Amino acid sequence: MEFILIIKAVAIGIVEGITEFLPVSSTGHMIIVGNFINFTAPTYPKAYIDMFEVVIQLGAILAIVVLYWDKIFTSLKNLAPGKWGL
C-alpha cells in the first residue's frame, strides 16, 4: 500500500473526527479536504473513495453511540409502550 495513501486517509480521518462534534457538515469538510489533497477520482477508483467515506463516517457514528450508550439506552427504555397508555 502506498505510504501517501495512508497519510491521506489519516488526514481525512482527523477532519472527520474533529468535525463530527462541531455544528458543521463533516461530510462536506471530508469532500473539501479530499479534493485539496487529491483523494479523488481518477487518481483512485471512485468505488474505493465512496467506500472509504462510508466506512469512516460509520466509525464516527459508532464512536458517538459508544460514548452516549447510557443516554441512548435510558431513552429507549423510557419509550416503553405502556408508559403513555398505548
Backbone torsions as a table, in degrees:
resi	resn	phi	psi	omega
1	MET	NA	142.1	179.9
2	GLU	-66.8	136.7	177.4
3	PHE	-64.8	-38.5	-178.9
4	ILE	-64.9	-32.5	177.4
5	LEU	-66.0	-38.0	177.1
6	ILE	-65.2	-41.7	178.1
7	ILE	-62.0	-42.2	179.0
8	LYS	-64.6	-41.4	179.0
9	ALA	-63.7	-40.7	177.8
10	VAL	-64.7	-42.5	179.5
11	ALA	-61.6	-46.1	179.3
12	ILE	-66.8	-36.6	177.0
13	GLY	-63.6	-39.6	177.9
14	ILE	-65.5	-43.8	178.4
15	VAL	-61.4	-44.2	178.5
16	GLU	-62.3	-44.4	-178.9
17	GLY	-63.9	-39.6	-180.0
18	ILE	-73.2	-46.1	-174.4
19	THR	-77.3	-14.0	179.0
20	GLU	-63.0	-33.8	-177.1
21	PHE	-95.3	-0.5	179.3
22	LEU	-102.4	154.5	179.6
23	PRO	-79.9	53.2	176.6
24	VAL	-132.4	168.5	-179.3
25	SER	-79.0	110.3	178.2
26	SER	-68.9	-35.4	178.1
27	THR	-64.5	-44.5	178.9
28	GLY	-61.0	-41.4	179.1
29	HIS	-68.7	-35.7	175.8
30	MET	-62.6	-41.5	179.9
31	ILE	-65.7	-43.6	-180.0
32	ILE	-62.0	-48.0	180.0
33	VAL	-65.0	-40.5	177.4
34	GLY	-58.9	-41.3	176.8
35	ASN	-68.1	-38.7	-178.9
36	PHE	-64.6	-38.9	-178.0
37	ILE	-98.3	12.9	176.9
38	ASN	62.5	41.1	172.6
39	PHE	-97.1	64.0	-174.0
40	THR	-136.5	167.3	170.9
41	ALA	-78.9	148.0	4.4
42	PRO	-89.8	6.3	178.1
43	THR	-58.2	-42.7	176.5
44	TYR	-126.1	151.9	-179.7
45	PRO	-59.7	138.1	-178.3
46	LYS	-57.8	-40.3	179.9
47	ALA	-61.9	-38.2	178.5
48	TYR	-65.3	-43.9	-179.6
49	ILE	-63.8	-45.4	179.4
50	ASP	-61.8	-44.4	179.3
51	MET	-62.8	-41.8	179.6
52	PHE	-61.4	-45.4	-179.7
53	GLU	-63.7	-39.4	178.9
54	VAL	-66.5	-45.7	-177.5
55	VAL	-65.9	-41.3	-178.7
56	ILE	-68.3	-35.4	176.5
57	GLN	-71.3	-36.1	175.9
58	LEU	-62.0	-40.6	177.3
59	GLY	-62.0	-40.7	178.6
60	ALA	-66.6	-40.9	178.7
61	ILE	-65.0	-43.4	178.8
62	LEU	-64.1	-35.7	177.3
63	ALA	-63.5	-39.8	178.2
64	ILE	-67.9	-40.6	177.9
65	VAL	-61.5	-43.4	178.5
66	VAL	-64.2	-41.9	-178.8
67	LEU	-63.1	-40.4	-176.2
68	TYR	-106.3	21.6	-175.2
69	TRP	-55.7	-44.0	-179.1
70	ASP	-60.4	-43.6	179.4
71	LYS	-67.0	-41.0	179.5
72	ILE	-64.5	-47.7	-178.3
73	PHE	-62.2	-42.6	178.9
74	THR	-63.3	-42.3	178.5
75	SER	-63.4	-43.2	179.1
76	LEU	-67.1	-37.4	179.2
77	LYS	-64.9	-35.0	-179.6
78	ASN	-76.7	-5.1	176.8
79	LEU	-90.3	22.7	-178.1
80	ALA	-54.9	138.5	-174.5
81	PRO	-58.5	-35.0	-176.4
82	GLY	-79.1	-7.5	-174.2
83	LYS	-66.1	-37.1	-177.4
84	TRP	-108.0	15.0	178.7
85	GLY	78.0	23.5	-179.6
86	LEU	-84.3	NA	NA
